[in-house]
Amino acid sequence: MKLSRYFADHSPAYDAEINDLLSDSEGKNVLEKRLREKRSQIDFLVMMMEESPEMLAVAFHQGFRFTSPRTMDDLAAMQPEKFPSWFTLDAAITLSPWADALADRVLIEPGGERFMTVAAVLEYLHTRVDPSLAAAAAEAEQDEEDNDREQGDGGDEADEGENLPRNLEEAGADWLAEQGFERKE
């Protein structure tokens, strides 16, 4: 499946939003509770539908049913300004009753039709993740990290003169420093 640049950019953000909602600081699964909270904040979240559509789209998580994968694949390859009317997609996308009520609220907003299609495509892409592919990607990432550790400072990255962060914590600290925050030592 080919993704438009829009969905290539927004799909990982949507997945991250879902992952953030999954568990609390103690590791307990709180997804349903947090989704209910998101859904109760719909009036506030509609203000974000243009700049951060993933923030509102997660309120519709598990509310779509897809009856035409081909249509969904075609939509995922489009930029949002090229979408057909939301109301013409009822043969490819159905909403559960609770999601239909949320959609009624979103559809009264300017850009609501386009957003509903964005939300549906983001959910479709999220549900299409093949667990075996995800496991293979995680394994390949772990192998790469192991190789980097074995190579130390003499690896290819150092040979190319790149100064890449050694771990996620260091990368985060670098980013915060770039934003003007002082480093914690």
Short mmCIF file of the C-alpha atoms (twelve columns), coordinates in Angstrom:
data_MODEL
# 
_entry.id   MODEL 
# 
loop_
_atom_site.group_PDB 
_atom_site.id 
_atom_site.type_symbol 
_atom_site.label_atom_id 
_atom_site.label_alt_id 
_atom_site.label_comp_id 
_atom_site.label_asym_id 
_atom_site.label_seq_id 
_atom_site.Cartn_x 
_atom_site.Cartn_y 
_atom_site.Cartn_z 
_atom_site.pdbx_PDB_model_num 
ATOM 1   C CA . MET A 1   0.000   0.000   0.000  1 
ATOM 2   C CA . LYS A 2   1.263   3.463   -0.869 1 
ATOM 3   C CA . LEU A 3   0.802   6.231   1.700  1 
ATOM 4   C CA . SER A 4   0.509   9.899   0.882  1 
ATOM 5   C CA . ARG A 5   3.016   12.153  2.596  1 
ATOM 6   C CA . TYR A 6   0.193   13.347  4.870  1 
ATOM 7   C CA . PHE A 7   -0.522  9.870   6.222  1 
ATOM 8   C CA . ALA A 8   3.138   8.904   6.333  1 
ATOM 9   C CA . ASP A 9   3.578   11.871  8.685  1 
ATOM 10  C CA . HIS A 10  0.385   11.520  10.750 1 
ATOM 11  C CA . SER A 11  0.040   7.750   11.096 1 
ATOM 12  C CA . PRO A 12  3.026   7.372   13.480 1 
ATOM 13  C CA . ALA A 13  1.670   10.266  15.579 1 
ATOM 14  C CA . TYR A 14  -1.720  8.538   15.785 1 
ATOM 15  C CA . ASP A 15  -0.086  5.262   16.822 1 
ATOM 16  C CA . ALA A 16  1.899   7.137   19.482 1 
ATOM 17  C CA . GLU A 17  -1.295  8.736   20.810 1 
ATOM 18  C CA . ILE A 18  -2.934  5.314   21.129 1 
ATOM 19  C CA . ASN A 19  0.174   3.931   22.847 1 
ATOM 20  C CA . ASP A 20  0.189   6.875   25.287 1 
ATOM 21  C CA . LEU A 21  -3.395  6.074   26.254 1 
ATOM 22  C CA . LEU A 22  -2.753  2.358   26.801 1 
ATOM 23  C CA . SER A 23  -1.307  2.246   30.284 1 
ATOM 24  C CA . ASP A 24  -0.766  4.348   33.372 1 
ATOM 25  C CA . SER A 25  2.480   4.900   35.263 1 
ATOM 26  C CA . GLU A 26  1.990   1.574   37.061 1 
ATOM 27  C CA . GLY A 27  1.652   -0.310  33.770 1 
ATOM 28  C CA . LYS A 28  -2.087  -0.964  34.159 1 
ATOM 29  C CA . ASN A 29  -4.186  -1.013  30.997 1 
ATOM 30  C CA . VAL A 30  -6.324  2.139   31.125 1 
ATOM 31  C CA . LEU A 31  -7.114  2.519   27.433 1 
ATOM 32  C CA . GLU A 32  -10.912 2.339   27.756 1 
ATOM 33  C CA . LYS A 33  -10.967 4.837   30.631 1 
ATOM 34  C CA . ARG A 34  -8.756  7.301   28.763 1 
ATOM 35  C CA . LEU A 35  -10.744 6.913   25.561 1 
ATOM 36  C CA . ARG A 36  -13.930 7.781   27.477 1 
ATOM 37  C CA . GLU A 37  -12.161 10.897  28.803 1 
ATOM 38  C CA . LYS A 38  -11.095 11.894  25.273 1 
ATOM 39  C CA . ARG A 39  -14.617 11.381  23.986 1 
ATOM 40  C CA . SER A 40  -16.025 13.583  26.750 1 
ATOM 41  C CA . GLN A 41  -13.647 16.375  25.640 1 
ATOM 42  C CA . ILE A 42  -14.901 16.442  22.045 1 
ATOM 43  C CA . ASP A 43  -15.916 20.118  22.175 1 
ATOM 44  C CA . PHE A 44  -12.352 21.084  23.075 1 
ATOM 45  C CA . LEU A 45  -10.650 18.585  20.776 1 
ATOM 46  C CA . VAL A 46  -12.446 19.763  17.618 1 
ATOM 47  C CA . MET A 47  -10.277 22.888  17.794 1 
ATOM 48  C CA . MET A 48  -7.252  20.668  17.060 1 
ATOM 49  C CA . MET A 49  -8.608  18.830  14.063 1 
ATOM 50  C CA . GLU A 50  -6.565  20.802  11.519 1 
ATOM 51  C CA . GLU A 51  -3.194  21.189  13.278 1 
ATOM 52  C CA . SER A 52  -3.118  17.929  15.284 1 
ATOM 53  C CA . PRO A 53  -5.768  15.616  13.851 1 
ATOM 54  C CA . GLU A 54  -4.380  12.620  15.747 1 
ATOM 55  C CA . MET A 55  -5.372  14.273  19.046 1 
ATOM 56  C CA . LEU A 56  -9.047  14.185  18.070 1 
ATOM 57  C CA . ALA A 57  -8.899  11.073  15.894 1 
ATOM 58  C CA . VAL A 58  -8.049  8.845   18.876 1 
ATOM 59  C CA . ALA A 59  -11.509 9.634   20.279 1 
ATOM 60  C CA . PHE A 60  -12.833 7.503   17.399 1 
ATOM 61  C CA . HIS A 61  -10.482 4.570   18.137 1 
ATOM 62  C CA . GLN A 62  -12.352 1.267   17.666 1 
ATOM 63  C CA . GLY A 63  -15.408 3.099   16.346 1 
ATOM 64  C CA . PHE A 64  -14.920 2.406   12.635 1 
ATOM 65  C CA . ARG A 65  -15.666 -0.733  10.643 1 
ATOM 66  C CA . PHE A 66  -14.050 -1.039  7.239  1 
ATOM 67  C CA . THR A 67  -15.912 -2.964  4.564  1 
ATOM 68  C CA . SER A 68  -13.767 -2.011  1.573  1 
ATOM 69  C CA . PRO A 69  -9.999  -2.335  2.096  1 
ATOM 70  C CA . ARG A 70  -9.413  -1.210  -1.493 1 
ATOM 71  C CA . THR A 71  -11.216 2.089   -0.867 1 
ATOM 72  C CA . MET A 72  -9.272  2.587   2.352  1 
ATOM 73  C CA . ASP A 73  -5.963  1.880   0.587  1 
ATOM 74  C CA . ASP A 74  -6.910  4.426   -2.086 1 
ATOM 75  C CA . LEU A 75  -7.761  7.036   0.563  1 
ATOM 76  C CA . ALA A 76  -4.455  6.404   2.373  1 
ATOM 77  C CA . ALA A 77  -2.624  7.306   -0.847 1 
ATOM 78  C CA . MET A 78  -4.451  10.668  -1.161 1 
ATOM 79  C CA . GLN A 79  -3.830  14.068  0.306  1 
ATOM 80  C CA . PRO A 80  -6.859  15.225  2.371  1 
ATOM 81  C CA . GLU A 81  -7.804  17.987  -0.078 1 
ATOM 82  C CA . LYS A 82  -8.471  15.256  -2.683 1 
ATOM 83  C CA . PHE A 83  -10.879 13.214  -0.506 1 
ATOM 84  C CA . PRO A 84  -14.381 12.502  -1.731 1 
ATOM 85  C CA . SER A 85  -17.287 13.629  0.435  1 
ATOM 86  C CA . TRP A 86  -17.505 11.786  3.763  1 
ATOM 87  C CA . PHE A 87  -21.124 10.993  2.978  1 
ATOM 88  C CA . THR A 88  -20.138 9.017   -0.150 1 
ATOM 89  C CA . LEU A 89  -17.963 6.633   1.880  1 
ATOM 90  C CA . ASP A 90  -20.759 4.837   3.741  1 
ATOM 91  C CA . ALA A 91  -20.244 1.695   1.633  1 
ATOM 92  C CA . ALA A 92  -16.597 1.511   2.767  1 
ATOM 93  C CA . ILE A 93  -16.786 2.869   6.324  1 
ATOM 94  C CA . THR A 94  -19.400 2.350   8.992  1 
ATOM 95  C CA . LEU A 95  -19.452 3.807   12.483 1 
ATOM 96  C CA . SER A 96  -20.509 2.178   15.709 1 
ATOM 97  C CA . PRO A 97  -23.439 3.994   17.371 1 
ATOM 98  C CA . TRP A 98  -21.291 5.838   19.931 1 
ATOM 99  C CA . ALA A 99  -18.867 6.954   17.183 1 
ATOM 100 C CA . ASP A 100 -21.780 8.063   15.021 1 
ATOM 101 C CA . ALA A 101 -22.854 10.441  17.810 1 
ATOM 102 C CA . LEU A 102 -19.312 11.877  17.997 1 
ATOM 103 C CA . ALA A 103 -19.226 12.211  14.218 1 
ATOM 104 C CA . ASP A 104 -22.430 14.269  14.284 1 
ATOM 105 C CA . ARG A 105 -20.625 16.768  16.535 1 
ATOM 106 C CA . VAL A 106 -17.503 16.876  14.341 1 
ATOM 107 C CA . LEU A 107 -19.434 17.180  11.085 1 
ATOM 108 C CA . ILE A 108 -20.952 20.529  12.080 1 
ATOM 109 C CA . GLU A 109 -17.446 22.029  12.128 1 
ATOM 110 C CA . PRO A 110 -15.781 23.498  9.023  1 
ATOM 111 C CA . GLY A 111 -13.541 20.738  7.709  1 
ATOM 112 C CA . GLY A 112 -15.477 18.104  9.631  1 
ATOM 113 C CA . GLU A 113 -16.089 15.886  6.594  1 
ATOM 114 C CA . ARG A 114 -12.413 15.873  5.679  1 
ATOM 115 C CA . PHE A 115 -11.443 15.211  9.286  1 
ATOM 116 C CA . MET A 116 -13.766 12.213  9.548  1 
ATOM 117 C CA . THR A 117 -12.047 10.669  6.536  1 
ATOM 118 C CA . VAL A 118 -8.630  11.436  8.056  1 
ATOM 119 C CA . ALA A 119 -9.689  9.793   11.327 1 
ATOM 120 C CA . ALA A 120 -10.995 6.732   9.497  1 
ATOM 121 C CA . VAL A 121 -7.798  6.333   7.475  1 
ATOM 122 C CA . LEU A 122 -5.613  6.768   10.571 1 
ATOM 123 C CA . GLU A 123 -7.594  4.064   12.384 1 
ATOM 124 C CA . TYR A 124 -7.496  1.830   9.310  1 
ATOM 125 C CA . LEU A 125 -3.720  2.166   9.095  1 
ATOM 126 C CA . HIS A 126 -3.419  1.514   12.833 1 
ATOM 127 C CA . THR A 127 -5.451  -1.698  12.576 1 
ATOM 128 C CA . ARG A 128 -3.557  -2.910  9.515  1 
ATOM 129 C CA . VAL A 129 -0.281  -3.332  11.371 1 
ATOM 130 C CA . ASP A 130 0.737   -6.941  10.935 1 
ATOM 131 C CA . PRO A 131 1.978   -8.180  14.330 1 
ATOM 132 C CA . SER A 132 4.567   -10.418 12.669 1 
ATOM 133 C CA . LEU A 133 5.967   -7.442  10.749 1 
ATOM 134 C CA . ALA A 134 6.017   -5.346  13.915 1 
ATOM 135 C CA . ALA A 135 7.855   -8.135  15.763 1 
ATOM 136 C CA . ALA A 136 10.353  -8.481  12.914 1 
ATOM 137 C CA . ALA A 137 10.947  -4.713  12.912 1 
ATOM 138 C CA . ALA A 138 11.501  -4.714  16.676 1 
ATOM 139 C CA . GLU A 139 13.932  -7.624  16.370 1 
ATOM 140 C CA . ALA A 140 15.853  -5.878  13.579 1 
ATOM 141 C CA . GLU A 141 16.038  -2.699  15.678 1 
ATOM 142 C CA . GLN A 142 17.380  -4.688  18.641 1 
ATOM 143 C CA . ASP A 143 19.984  -6.366  16.410 1 
ATOM 144 C CA . GLU A 144 21.078  -2.949  15.144 1 
ATOM 145 C CA . GLU A 145 21.411  -1.634  18.702 1 
ATOM 146 C CA . ASP A 146 23.441  -4.715  19.670 1 
ATOM 147 C CA . ASN A 147 25.740  -4.207  16.672 1 
ATOM 148 C CA . ASP A 148 26.201  -0.537  17.546 1 
ATOM 149 C CA . ARG A 149 27.202  -1.480  21.098 1 
ATOM 150 C CA . GLU A 150 29.684  -4.065  19.819 1 
ATOM 151 C CA . GLN A 151 31.237  -1.598  17.368 1 
ATOM 152 C CA . GLY A 152 31.609  1.144   19.992 1 
ATOM 153 C CA . ASP A 153 33.027  4.429   18.745 1 
ATOM 154 C CA . GLY A 154 34.735  2.773   15.780 1 
ATOM 155 C CA . GLY A 155 31.498  1.895   13.933 1 
ATOM 156 C CA . ASP A 156 30.312  3.191   10.606 1 
ATOM 157 C CA . GLU A 157 28.520  6.127   12.209 1 
ATOM 158 C CA . ALA A 158 31.742  7.431   13.717 1 
ATOM 159 C CA . ASP A 159 33.578  6.862   10.424 1 
ATOM 160 C CA . GLU A 160 31.091  9.069   8.635  1 
ATOM 161 C CA . GLY A 161 31.652  11.839  11.153 1 
ATOM 162 C CA . GLU A 162 28.082  11.703  12.397 1 
ATOM 163 C CA . ASN A 163 27.540  12.484  16.040 1 
ATOM 164 C CA . LEU A 164 24.339  10.535  16.754 1 
ATOM 165 C CA . PRO A 165 22.952  10.215  20.299 1 
ATOM 166 C CA . ARG A 166 23.701  6.909   22.012 1 
ATOM 167 C CA . ASN A 167 20.220  6.475   23.496 1 
ATOM 168 C CA . LEU A 168 16.746  7.922   23.685 1 
ATOM 169 C CA . GLU A 169 17.380  9.766   26.949 1 
ATOM 170 C CA . GLU A 170 20.389  11.546  25.461 1 
ATOM 171 C CA . ALA A 171 18.405  12.389  22.321 1 
ATOM 172 C CA . GLY A 172 15.658  13.880  24.478 1 
ATOM 173 C CA . ALA A 173 18.175  15.907  26.459 1 
ATOM 174 C CA . ASP A 174 19.693  17.189  23.200 1 
ATOM 175 C CA . TRP A 175 16.278  18.220  21.906 1 
ATOM 176 C CA . LEU A 176 15.383  20.034  25.124 1 
ATOM 177 C CA . ALA A 177 18.746  21.847  25.054 1 
ATOM 178 C CA . GLU A 178 18.005  22.948  21.469 1 
ATOM 179 C CA . GLN A 179 14.694  24.359  22.718 1 
ATOM 180 C CA . GLY A 180 16.524  26.495  25.283 1 
ATOM 181 C CA . PHE A 181 16.187  24.321  28.379 1 
ATOM 182 C CA . GLU A 182 19.165  23.686  30.636 1 
ATOM 183 C CA . ARG A 183 20.603  20.193  30.694 1 
ATOM 184 C CA . LYS A 184 20.232  18.033  33.756 1 
ATOM 185 C CA . GLU A 185 23.568  16.555  34.757 1 
# 
